């Protein structure tokens, strides 16, 4: 009897090993499919860039390749049934049970679903398609964090903060407006579908609002890539980029708040003011908590990199930076907050503070690392979108719902852009022109975030219909709107060829008649922020800025000496902070705080005349003094910002010639 049990156990072990080996080979083949998709996409991208073909971006190309592979897997590949698979006939309502065998071991049986006799030969094919369908948590925990972090880490803060008021309006007010407009329109279509008998399941008003929230998340990665390549106007680029970064965070928190909307009573989908206020409170709590958690993690990383000697080991420094940044997302999700918001503001904080403490090798490495991860993750998601259209087995395509969704998305985007632009232009000196508004309307693409939010829950009939419709909307916007970006720019006469890293107004610095002494519409809150950040936060968290011994009160002298690094004393008097760019035009800095003229005579001697503008405070404002000291002590920055070199002419009657002085070479260290 013992021999029989031993032989049976050995046969079971052999069968288990064979099944594990077969599953491993299948999983490797599935992953190889996605690797080959990315490889093919990269090679085709190179060909398109080499031929300067801009109509189809790499994201649209990745989706096409995913579609082709999905068609092949769905209709062209059939897996032969294995002898190890045993199909037993059982009742549909039979519950899974754990049964002891004769040998004393326990086996757990799980009912995956009903198997029809008519399609029994397709069971293996369905199992293969199920395996190439990833767990939705893979997108949230692995693929989304590098995309969102890179958006914050590579943020062009100068242009972002110049338009911060408009960006916040589009991201918060615009996303909320778009969500409710889409939700109301879709509820009307759902009511009509129910009236004509075209609705196959429950679909409540909260489901319509949830669809409005997830589809309001724009992802114009295609448009922004073309903008960057063509060097489109910096304000238009900043508005689109800032809106897309922030409204992703707003959309995910808004969708979570709608899910948390639970009125009391038998009908859980009725309207109650208390439940609405509760959801609004959840929205504010989750967003603010995620924001605080992301900033706190960035500050912690800055302190670690400042007060340790990690910069002596760049590899360890980069590894710590990477792990701290990624853990922000997971920590927020584990605490019940939103990882997207946390990792976004963690990236902005890391770029503002921690980046200054990193060694030069780690600075380059972190930039390149997250740029690479962002590229691979985005193209992987878009490839997977194409594959999911055929590999996902619970699609619900309803023509009326699809038509209503396209109409609602168009009207929701229009209600976001045009009314808000009109209101914003009432207070903006640099108006958002009608051509800019049309391009922003056209560039409202849907992408990775809308897909990730819709695929996260496909358990109900309503969620399955929303997921299938979201896929079609993403395909249409990426291919049609993304591909038509260049013709749209030409049709709207949008200027191109402007370097996004330099302010367009710098070209006017050489012409005194074009000087503008205007401030941006959101300058005053960031003047206050600059005062606090420049004098306290930057010296505390980095080696930049004035030493804390010079900014803190005398009673805090011991604490200031303890928190000030030796490098801060070495950097004292040097301009290591371009936060003034967040507040003013490049030309405004020179005209408001210093007017430097370098005059030369025939012998070549130079005379430097410095005059404080009357707009600068003479009452000893610490912020004005610090910024003026920065500007007066850095010849390179002043030269770039409009220093005038006055050369005498042979004829005294001739007017002096004003030219831009090139930046002098940096002194050797």
C-alpha positions as CSV (number, residue, x, y, z in Angstrom):
1,X,0.0,0.0,0.0
2,X,2.9,2.3,0.8
3,X,4.4,1.6,-2.5
4,X,1.2,2.5,-4.3
5,X,1.0,5.8,-2.5
6,X,4.7,6.5,-3.2
7,X,4.3,5.8,-6.9
8,X,1.1,8.0,-7.0
9,X,3.0,10.8,-5.3
10,X,5.9,10.6,-7.7
11,X,3.5,10.7,-10.7
12,X,1.8,13.7,-9.2
13,X,5.1,15.5,-8.8
14,X,6.1,14.8,-12.4
15,X,2.7,16.0,-13.7
16,X,3.0,19.2,-11.6
17,X,6.5,19.9,-12.9
18,X,5.4,19.4,-16.5
19,X,2.5,21.8,-16.0
20,X,4.7,24.4,-14.3
21,X,7.3,24.1,-17.2
22,X,4.5,24.5,-19.8
23,X,3.1,27.5,-18.0
24,X,6.5,29.1,-17.7
25,X,7.1,28.6,-21.5
26,X,3.7,30.1,-22.3
27,X,4.3,33.1,-20.0
28,X,7.7,33.7,-21.6
29,X,6.2,33.5,-25.1
30,X,3.6,36.1,-24.1
31,X,6.1,38.5,-22.7
32,X,8.3,38.0,-25.8
33,X,5.3,39.2,-27.9
34,X,5.3,42.5,-26.1
35,X,9.1,42.8,-26.3
36,X,9.0,42.2,-30.1
37,X,6.2,44.8,-30.4
38,X,8.3,47.4,-28.7
39,X,11.3,46.5,-30.8
40,X,9.4,46.8,-34.0
41,X,7.9,50.1,-32.8
42,X,11.3,51.5,-32.0
43,X,12.7,50.5,-35.4
44,X,9.7,52.0,-37.2
45,X,10.0,55.2,-35.2
46,X,13.6,55.6,-36.3
47,X,12.5,55.2,-39.9
48,X,9.7,57.8,-39.5
49,X,12.1,60.3,-37.9
50,X,14.7,59.6,-40.5
51,X,12.1,60.3,-43.3
52,X,10.5,63.2,-41.2
53,X,7.1,61.6,-41.4
54,X,4.9,63.3,-38.7
55,X,1.4,62.2,-39.6
56,X,1.6,59.0,-37.5
57,X,3.2,59.2,-34.1
58,X,4.9,56.4,-32.3
59,X,2.0,55.9,-29.9
60,X,-0.4,55.4,-32.9
61,X,2.1,53.1,-34.5
62,X,2.4,51.0,-31.3
63,X,-1.4,50.7,-31.3
64,X,-1.5,49.5,-34.9
65,X,1.1,46.8,-34.1
66,X,-0.9,45.7,-31.1
67,X,-4.0,45.4,-33.2
68,X,-2.2,43.2,-35.7
69,X,-0.8,40.9,-33.0
70,X,-4.3,40.8,-31.4
71,X,-5.9,39.7,-34.7
72,X,-3.2,37.0,-35.1
73,X,-3.6,35.7,-31.6
74,X,-7.4,35.7,-31.8
75,X,-8.0,34.2,-35.2
76,X,-4.7,32.8,-36.5
77,X,-3.2,30.9,-33.6
78,X,-4.9,27.8,-32.1
79,X,-3.4,25.9,-29.1
80,X,-3.8,22.1,-29.1
81,X,-5.5,20.7,-26.0
82,X,-3.1,19.2,-23.5
83,X,-3.6,15.7,-22.0
84,X,-3.2,17.2,-18.5
85,X,-6.4,19.2,-18.9
86,X,-9.5,17.4,-17.7
87,X,-12.9,18.9,-18.3
88,X,-15.6,17.7,-16.0
89,X,-19.3,18.3,-16.5
90,X,-20.8,20.0,-13.5
91,X,-23.6,22.3,-12.6
92,X,-23.1,26.0,-13.2
93,X,-24.1,26.9,-9.6
94,X,-21.8,24.3,-8.1
95,X,-19.5,26.0,-5.6
96,X,-15.8,25.2,-5.5
97,X,-14.7,22.8,-2.8
98,X,-11.6,21.5,-1.2
99,X,-11.6,17.7,-1.2
100,X,-9.2,15.3,0.6
101,X,-7.7,12.5,-1.6
102,X,-7.0,9.0,-0.5
103,X,-3.3,9.8,0.1
104,X,-4.3,12.4,2.7
105,X,-3.4,15.5,0.6
106,X,-5.8,18.3,-0.2
107,X,-6.5,19.8,-3.6
108,X,-8.4,23.0,-4.2
109,X,-10.7,23.3,-7.3
110,X,-11.7,26.7,-8.6
111,X,-14.6,27.2,-11.0
112,X,-13.4,29.7,-13.7
113,X,-16.6,29.8,-15.6
114,X,-19.1,27.9,-17.7
115,X,-17.7,25.8,-20.6
116,X,-20.0,25.4,-23.5
117,X,-19.9,22.1,-25.4
118,X,-20.3,24.0,-28.7
119,X,-17.0,25.7,-28.2
120,X,-15.1,23.1,-26.2
121,X,-12.3,23.1,-28.8
122,X,-11.8,26.9,-28.0
123,X,-11.1,26.5,-24.3
124,X,-7.3,26.4,-24.9
125,X,-7.5,29.5,-27.1
126,X,-9.5,31.4,-24.5
127,X,-7.0,30.4,-21.9
128,X,-4.1,31.8,-24.1
129,X,-6.0,35.1,-24.6
130,X,-6.6,35.3,-20.9
131,X,-2.9,34.9,-20.2
132,X,-1.9,37.8,-22.5
133,X,-4.4,40.0,-20.6
134,X,-2.5,41.6,-17.8
135,X,-3.7,42.2,-14.3
136,X,-4.9,45.8,-14.2
137,X,-2.8,46.4,-11.0
138,X,0.2,46.0,-13.2
139,X,-0.6,49.3,-14.9
140,X,-1.1,51.2,-11.7
141,X,1.8,49.8,-9.7
142,X,4.5,49.3,-12.4
143,X,3.7,51.2,-15.6
144,X,2.0,54.4,-14.4
145,X,4.5,55.6,-11.8
146,X,7.4,56.2,-14.1
147,X,5.1,58.0,-16.6
148,X,3.7,60.3,-14.0
149,X,7.0,60.9,-12.2
150,X,8.7,61.8,-15.4
151,X,6.0,64.4,-16.1
152,X,6.8,66.1,-12.8
153,X,10.6,65.6,-12.9
154,X,11.0,67.0,-16.4
155,X,8.5,69.8,-15.9
156,X,9.7,73.1,-17.4
157,X,8.9,75.0,-14.3
158,X,9.7,78.4,-15.9
159,X,6.9,78.2,-18.4
160,X,4.6,76.2,-16.1
161,X,4.6,78.8,-13.3
162,X,4.1,81.6,-15.8
163,X,0.7,80.1,-16.7
164,X,0.0,78.5,-13.4
165,X,-3.4,80.3,-12.9
166,X,-4.7,79.2,-16.3
167,X,-3.3,75.7,-15.9
168,X,-5.0,75.2,-12.5
169,X,-8.3,76.5,-13.9
170,X,-8.2,74.1,-16.9
171,X,-7.1,71.2,-14.7
172,X,-9.6,71.6,-11.8
173,X,-12.6,73.7,-13.0
174,X,-12.3,72.4,-16.6
175,X,-12.1,68.7,-15.6
176,X,-15.0,69.0,-13.2
177,X,-17.1,70.8,-15.9
178,X,-16.2,68.2,-18.5
179,X,-17.0,65.4,-16.1
180,X,-20.5,66.6,-15.4
181,X,-21.3,67.6,-19.0
182,X,-20.3,64.2,-20.2
183,X,-22.2,62.5,-17.4
184,X,-25.4,64.4,-18.1
185,X,-25.2,63.7,-21.8
186,X,-24.5,60.0,-21.3
187,X,-27.3,59.7,-18.8
188,X,-29.7,61.1,-21.5
189,X,-28.4,58.5,-24.0
190,X,-28.7,55.7,-21.4
191,X,-32.3,56.7,-20.7
192,X,-33.0,56.6,-24.5
193,X,-31.3,53.2,-24.8
194,X,-33.4,51.9,-22.0
195,X,-36.5,53.2,-23.6
196,X,-35.8,51.5,-27.0
197,X,-34.7,48.3,-25.4
198,X,-31.0,48.6,-26.3
199,X,-29.6,48.4,-22.8
200,X,-28.7,44.9,-21.6
201,X,-28.0,45.7,-17.9
202,X,-28.1,48.2,-15.1
203,X,-26.6,51.6,-15.9
204,X,-27.0,54.3,-13.2
205,X,-26.3,58.0,-13.1
206,X,-23.3,57.4,-11.0
207,X,-21.9,55.2,-13.7
208,X,-22.4,58.0,-16.2
209,X,-20.5,60.4,-13.9
210,X,-17.7,57.8,-13.5
211,X,-17.4,57.5,-17.2
212,X,-17.3,61.3,-17.5
213,X,-14.4,61.4,-14.9
214,X,-12.2,58.7,-16.5
215,X,-12.7,60.0,-20.1
216,X,-11.9,63.6,-19.0
217,X,-8.3,62.6,-18.4
218,X,-6.4,64.0,-21.4
219,X,-3.1,62.6,-22.5
220,X,-1.8,64.6,-25.5
221,X,1.6,62.8,-25.6
222,X,1.4,62.7,-29.3
223,X,0.6,66.4,-29.7
224,X,3.3,67.4,-27.1
225,X,5.9,65.4,-28.9
226,X,5.2,67.1,-32.1
227,X,5.1,70.5,-30.4
228,X,8.5,69.8,-28.9
229,X,9.9,68.7,-32.2
230,X,8.5,71.7,-34.1
231,X,9.2,74.2,-31.2
232,X,5.7,75.6,-31.0
233,X,4.9,78.7,-28.8
234,X,6.0,78.1,-25.2
235,X,2.8,79.3,-23.7
236,X,0.7,77.0,-25.8
237,X,3.0,74.1,-24.9
238,X,2.9,75.0,-21.2
239,X,-0.9,75.2,-21.1
240,X,-1.4,71.8,-22.8
241,X,1.4,70.1,-20.8
242,X,0.3,71.5,-17.5
243,X,-3.3,70.7,-18.0
244,X,-2.6,67.1,-19.1
245,X,-0.3,66.5,-16.1
246,X,-2.7,67.9,-13.5
247,X,-6.0,66.7,-14.9
248,X,-4.8,63.1,-14.8
249,X,-4.5,63.5,-11.0
250,X,-7.8,65.3,-10.8
251,X,-9.6,62.6,-12.9
252,X,-8.4,59.7,-10.8
253,X,-9.3,61.4,-7.5
254,X,-12.6,62.5,-9.0
255,X,-13.4,58.9,-10.1
256,X,-12.5,57.6,-6.7
257,X,-14.8,60.1,-5.1
258,X,-17.7,59.2,-7.4
259,X,-17.2,55.5,-6.5
260,X,-17.3,56.5,-2.8
261,X,-20.7,58.3,-3.3
262,X,-23.0,56.1,-1.2
263,X,-26.4,57.6,-0.2
264,X,-28.2,56.1,2.7
265,X,-31.4,54.1,2.0
266,X,-32.5,51.2,-0.1
267,X,-31.7,52.9,-3.4
268,X,-27.9,53.4,-3.4
269,X,-28.0,55.4,-6.6
270,X,-30.4,58.1,-5.5
271,X,-29.3,61.7,-5.1
272,X,-28.6,63.1,-1.6
273,X,-26.9,66.4,-0.7
274,X,-25.1,64.8,2.3
275,X,-23.7,62.1,0.1
276,X,-22.5,64.7,-2.4
277,X,-20.8,66.8,0.3
278,X,-19.2,63.6,1.6
279,X,-17.8,62.8,-1.8
280,X,-16.6,66.4,-2.2
281,X,-14.9,66.1,1.2
282,X,-13.3,62.8,0.1
283,X,-12.0,64.5,-3.0
284,X,-10.3,67.3,-1.1
285,X,-9.0,64.9,1.6
286,X,-7.5,62.4,-0.9
287,X,-6.0,65.1,-3.1
288,X,-4.5,67.1,-0.3
289,X,-3.2,64.0,1.5
290,X,-1.6,62.7,-1.6
291,X,-0.1,66.1,-2.3
292,X,1.4,66.3,1.2
293,X,2.7,62.7,1.0
294,X,4.4,63.3,-2.3
295,X,6.1,66.5,-1.1
296,X,7.1,64.9,2.2
297,X,8.9,62.1,0.4
298,X,10.7,64.5,-1.9
299,X,11.8,66.6,1.1
300,X,13.0,63.5,2.9
301,X,15.1,62.5,-0.1
302,X,16.5,66.0,-0.3
303,X,17.6,65.9,3.3
304,X,19.2,62.4,2.9
305,X,21.1,63.5,-0.1
306,X,22.2,66.7,1.5
307,X,23.4,65.5,4.9
308,X,25.1,62.3,3.7
309,X,28.0,61.5,1.5
310,X,26.0,59.5,-1.0
311,X,27.2,61.7,-3.8
312,X,30.6,60.0,-3.5
313,X,28.9,56.8,-4.7
314,X,26.7,57.8,-7.7
315,X,25.3,54.4,-8.2
316,X,24.0,54.1,-4.7
317,X,22.8,57.7,-4.9
318,X,20.8,56.9,-8.1
319,X,19.4,53.7,-6.7
320,X,18.2,55.5,-3.5
321,X,16.6,58.2,-5.6
322,X,14.8,55.7,-7.8
323,X,13.5,53.6,-4.9
324,X,12.3,56.6,-2.8
325,X,10.5,58.0,-5.8
326,X,8.8,54.8,-6.7
327,X,7.9,54.0,-3.1
328,X,5.9,57.3,-3.0
329,X,3.3,55.8,-5.3
330,X,3.0,52.5,-3.4
331,X,3.0,54.3,0.0
332,X,0.1,56.6,-1.1
333,X,-1.9,53.6,-2.4
334,X,-1.3,51.6,0.8
335,X,-2.5,54.6,2.9
336,X,-5.7,55.0,0.9
337,X,-4.5,58.0,-1.0
338,X,-3.9,58.4,-4.8
339,X,-0.4,57.4,-6.0
340,X,-0.7,59.4,-9.2
341,X,-1.0,62.7,-7.3
342,X,1.7,61.7,-4.8
343,X,4.3,60.7,-7.4
344,X,3.5,63.7,-9.5
345,X,4.3,66.2,-6.8
346,X,7.1,64.0,-5.6
347,X,8.7,64.4,-9.0
348,X,8.3,68.2,-8.9
349,X,9.8,68.4,-5.4
350,X,12.7,66.1,-6.4
351,X,13.5,68.3,-9.4
352,X,13.3,71.5,-7.4
353,X,15.4,70.4,-4.4
354,X,16.9,66.9,-4.5
355,X,18.3,67.4,-8.0
356,X,20.6,70.1,-6.7
357,X,22.2,67.8,-4.2
358,X,22.9,65.0,-6.6
359,X,26.3,64.4,-8.1
360,X,26.7,65.3,-11.8
361,X,26.7,61.6,-12.7
362,X,23.5,61.0,-10.8
363,X,21.8,64.1,-12.3
364,X,22.4,62.8,-15.8
365,X,21.6,59.2,-14.9
366,X,18.3,60.0,-13.2
367,X,17.1,62.1,-16.1
368,X,18.0,59.4,-18.6
369,X,16.6,56.6,-16.5
370,X,13.2,58.1,-16.1
371,X,13.1,59.3,-19.6
372,X,13.8,55.7,-20.8
373,X,11.2,54.2,-18.4
374,X,8.6,56.7,-19.5
375,X,9.2,55.9,-23.2
376,X,9.0,52.1,-22.7
377,X,6.0,52.3,-20.4
378,X,4.0,54.6,-22.7
379,X,4.7,52.5,-25.8
380,X,4.0,49.3,-23.9
381,X,0.6,50.6,-22.8
382,X,-0.4,51.8,-26.3
383,X,0.7,48.4,-27.8
384,X,-1.3,46.7,-25.1
385,X,-4.3,48.8,-26.0
386,X,-4.3,47.5,-29.5
387,X,-3.9,43.9,-28.3
388,X,-6.7,44.3,-25.7
389,X,-9.2,45.1,-28.4
390,X,-9.1,41.4,-29.5
391,X,-7.7,39.6,-26.4
392,X,-10.3,41.0,-23.9
393,X,-13.2,38.6,-23.9
394,X,-15.9,40.7,-22.2
395,X,-16.3,43.6,-24.7
396,X,-19.7,45.3,-24.9
397,X,-20.0,47.4,-28.0
398,X,-23.2,49.4,-28.1
399,X,-23.6,51.7,-31.1
400,X,-25.9,54.2,-29.4
401,X,-23.6,54.4,-26.4
402,X,-20.5,54.8,-28.6
403,X,-22.1,57.6,-30.6
404,X,-23.3,59.3,-27.5
405,X,-19.8,59.0,-26.0
406,X,-18.1,60.7,-28.9
407,X,-20.6,63.5,-28.9
408,X,-20.3,64.0,-25.1
409,X,-16.5,64.0,-25.3
410,X,-16.5,66.7,-28.0
411,X,-19.0,68.9,-26.1
412,X,-17.3,68.3,-22.7
413,X,-14.0,69.4,-24.2
414,X,-15.6,72.5,-25.7
415,X,-17.2,73.4,-22.4
416,X,-13.8,73.1,-20.8
417,X,-11.8,75.2,-23.2
418,X,-13.9,78.0,-24.6
419,X,-15.8,79.4,-21.6
420,X,-12.7,79.1,-19.3
421,X,-10.5,80.8,-21.9
422,X,-13.0,83.7,-22.1
423,X,-13.0,84.1,-18.4
424,X,-9.2,83.8,-18.1
425,X,-8.6,86.4,-20.8
426,X,-10.4,88.9,-18.7
427,X,-7.5,88.9,-16.3
428,X,-4.6,87.9,-18.5
429,X,-2.3,90.4,-20.1
430,X,-1.0,87.7,-22.5
431,X,-4.3,86.6,-24.0
432,X,-5.1,83.1,-25.0
433,X,-5.9,83.6,-28.7
434,X,-8.7,81.9,-30.6
435,X,-6.2,79.9,-32.6
436,X,-4.6,78.6,-29.4
437,X,-8.1,77.7,-28.1
438,X,-8.9,75.7,-31.2
439,X,-5.6,73.9,-31.0
440,X,-6.2,73.1,-27.3
441,X,-9.7,71.8,-28.2
442,X,-8.3,69.7,-31.0
443,X,-5.4,68.4,-28.8
444,X,-7.7,66.9,-26.1
445,X,-6.5,63.3,-26.8
446,X,-7.3,60.4,-24.5
447,X,-4.6,57.9,-23.7
448,X,-2.9,55.9,-21.0
449,X,-4.7,57.3,-18.0
450,X,-8.2,56.9,-19.4
451,X,-7.4,53.3,-20.5
452,X,-5.9,52.4,-17.1
453,X,-8.9,53.8,-15.2
454,X,-11.4,52.0,-17.4
455,X,-9.6,48.6,-17.3
456,X,-9.2,48.6,-13.5
457,X,-12.8,47.4,-13.0
458,X,-14.7,45.5,-15.7
459,X,-16.8,43.3,-13.5
460,X,-20.2,44.8,-14.3
461,X,-22.1,45.3,-17.6
462,X,-21.8,49.1,-17.3
463,X,-18.0,49.0,-16.7
464,X,-17.5,46.6,-19.6
465,X,-19.4,48.9,-22.0
466,X,-17.3,51.9,-20.7
467,X,-14.1,50.0,-21.2
468,X,-14.9,49.0,-24.8
469,X,-16.0,52.6,-25.7
470,X,-12.9,54.1,-24.1
471,X,-10.7,52.0,-26.3
472,X,-12.5,53.3,-29.4
473,X,-12.2,56.9,-28.2
474,X,-8.5,56.5,-27.5
475,X,-7.9,54.9,-31.0
476,X,-9.8,57.7,-32.7
477,X,-8.2,60.6,-30.9
478,X,-4.6,59.3,-31.2
479,X,-4.9,58.4,-34.8
480,X,-7.0,61.3,-36.1
481,X,-6.4,64.2,-33.7
482,X,-2.7,63.2,-33.0
483,X,-2.0,62.6,-36.7
484,X,-3.7,65.9,-37.7
485,X,-1.7,68.1,-35.3
486,X,0.8,69.4,-37.9
487,X,-1.9,70.3,-40.5
488,X,-3.9,71.9,-37.7
489,X,-0.9,74.1,-36.7
490,X,-0.5,75.1,-40.3
491,X,-4.2,75.9,-40.7
492,X,-4.3,78.0,-37.5
493,X,-1.1,79.8,-38.4
494,X,0.6,78.9,-35.1
495,X,4.2,80.0,-35.1
496,X,6.8,77.3,-34.9
497,X,10.6,77.2,-34.6
498,X,10.6,78.9,-31.2
499,X,13.0,77.2,-28.7
500,X,11.0,76.0,-25.8
501,X,14.0,76.3,-23.5
502,X,14.4,80.0,-24.1
503,X,11.8,82.7,-23.7
504,X,10.5,84.2,-26.8
505,X,10.8,87.6,-25.2
506,X,14.6,87.2,-25.0
507,X,14.8,88.1,-28.7
508,X,13.3,91.4,-27.8
509,X,16.0,92.2,-25.3
510,X,18.3,93.6,-27.9
511,X,15.7,96.1,-28.9
512,X,14.8,98.7,-26.3
513,X,11.6,99.6,-28.0
514,X,10.3,96.1,-27.5
515,X,11.1,95.9,-23.8
516,X,8.1,95.1,-21.7
517,X,8.0,95.8,-18.0
518,X,4.9,93.8,-17.3
519,X,4.4,91.1,-14.7
520,X,2.6,87.9,-15.3
521,X,-0.9,87.6,-14.0
522,X,0.0,85.2,-11.2
523,X,3.3,86.9,-10.2
524,X,2.3,88.1,-6.7
525,X,1.7,84.8,-5.0
526,X,5.0,83.5,-6.4
527,X,6.8,86.5,-5.2
528,X,5.8,85.6,-1.7
529,X,6.7,81.9,-2.4
530,X,10.1,82.9,-3.8
531,X,10.9,85.0,-0.6
532,X,10.2,82.0,1.6
533,X,11.7,79.4,-0.7
534,X,14.9,81.3,-1.5
535,X,15.6,82.3,2.1
536,X,14.6,79.2,4.0
537,X,13.7,76.1,2.1
538,X,16.4,76.1,-0.5
539,X,19.2,76.7,2.1
540,X,17.6,74.0,4.4
541,X,17.1,71.3,1.8
542,X,20.0,72.0,-0.7
543,X,23.4,73.6,-0.9
544,X,22.0,76.6,-2.8
545,X,20.7,80.0,-1.7
546,X,22.0,82.2,1.1
547,X,23.2,80.4,4.3
548,X,20.6,80.0,7.0
549,X,22.9,82.0,9.3
550,X,22.1,85.0,7.2
551,X,18.4,84.6,6.9
552,X,17.2,83.1,10.2
553,X,16.9,85.4,13.3
554,X,20.0,85.7,15.6
555,X,18.3,83.6,18.3
556,X,18.4,80.6,15.9
557,X,22.1,80.9,15.3
558,X,23.2,77.5,16.6
559,X,20.4,75.7,14.7
560,X,21.3,77.7,11.5
561,X,24.9,76.7,11.7
562,X,24.0,73.1,12.3
563,X,21.6,73.0,9.2
564,X,23.9,74.9,6.9
565,X,26.3,72.8,4.8
566,X,29.9,74.0,4.1
567,X,29.0,74.1,0.4
568,X,26.4,76.8,1.1
569,X,29.1,79.1,2.3
570,X,31.2,78.3,-0.8
571,X,28.2,79.1,-3.0
572,X,27.3,82.3,-1.2
573,X,27.0,85.2,-3.5
574,X,26.6,83.0,-6.6
575,X,23.3,82.9,-8.5
576,X,22.3,79.2,-8.1
577,X,18.6,79.8,-8.3
578,X,16.5,80.6,-11.3
579,X,13.2,80.9,-9.4
580,X,13.0,84.5,-10.6
581,X,12.1,83.0,-14.0
582,X,8.9,81.6,-12.4
583,X,7.7,85.1,-11.7
584,X,8.8,87.5,-14.4
585,X,9.8,87.8,-18.0
586,X,13.5,87.5,-18.7
587,X,13.5,91.1,-19.8
588,X,11.5,92.2,-16.8
589,X,14.1,90.9,-14.4
590,X,16.7,93.3,-15.8
591,X,14.3,96.2,-16.1
592,X,12.8,95.8,-12.6
593,X,15.9,95.1,-10.5
594,X,19.0,96.2,-12.3
595,X,19.9,98.2,-15.4
596,X,23.5,97.4,-16.2
597,X,25.4,99.2,-19.0
598,X,28.9,98.3,-20.0
599,X,30.5,101.2,-21.9
600,X,33.9,101.0,-23.6
601,X,36.0,103.9,-24.9
602,X,38.6,103.9,-27.6
603,X,41.3,102.4,-25.4
604,X,39.1,99.4,-24.6
605,X,38.6,100.2,-20.9
606,X,35.2,99.3,-19.6
607,X,32.9,101.2,-17.3
608,X,30.1,99.4,-15.5
609,X,27.1,101.5,-14.4
610,X,24.4,99.9,-12.3
611,X,21.1,101.6,-11.5
612,X,18.4,100.3,-9.3
613,X,14.9,100.6,-10.8
614,X,12.5,102.8,-9.0
615,X,10.1,99.8,-8.7
616,X,12.6,97.9,-6.5
617,X,12.1,98.4,-2.8
618,X,14.6,100.5,-1.0
619,X,13.3,99.7,2.5
620,X,15.5,96.7,3.0
621,X,13.2,94.0,1.8
622,X,15.0,90.7,2.2
623,X,13.6,89.2,-1.0
624,X,14.5,92.2,-3.1
625,X,18.0,92.4,-1.6
626,X,18.6,88.7,-2.2
627,X,17.4,88.8,-5.8
628,X,19.3,92.0,-6.5
629,X,22.5,90.4,-5.0
630,X,22.0,87.4,-7.2
631,X,21.6,89.5,-10.3
632,X,24.5,91.8,-9.5
633,X,26.9,89.0,-8.6
634,X,26.5,86.9,-11.7
635,X,27.7,88.5,-14.9
636,X,26.7,85.6,-17.0
637,X,23.1,85.8,-16.0
638,X,22.9,89.6,-16.3
639,X,24.6,89.4,-19.7
640,X,22.0,86.9,-20.9
641,X,19.2,89.0,-19.6
642,X,19.9,92.1,-21.6
643,X,23.2,93.8,-20.7
644,X,24.0,96.5,-23.2
645,X,27.4,97.0,-24.7
646,X,27.7,100.6,-25.9
647,X,30.4,101.1,-28.5
648,X,31.6,104.6,-29.5
649,X,31.3,105.5,-33.2
650,X,33.8,107.5,-35.3
651,X,31.2,110.1,-36.1
652,X,30.0,111.7,-32.8
653,X,26.7,112.5,-34.5
654,X,25.9,108.8,-34.9
655,X,23.8,107.2,-32.2
656,X,25.5,104.5,-30.1
657,X,25.0,101.0,-31.2
658,X,23.4,98.6,-28.7
659,X,24.3,94.9,-29.0
660,X,23.8,91.9,-26.8
661,X,26.9,90.9,-24.8
662,X,27.5,87.2,-25.0
663,X,28.0,85.4,-21.7
664,X,31.6,85.4,-20.5
665,X,33.4,82.1,-19.9
666,X,33.0,80.5,-16.5
667,X,36.1,81.0,-14.2
668,X,38.1,77.9,-13.7
669,X,37.5,76.1,-10.5
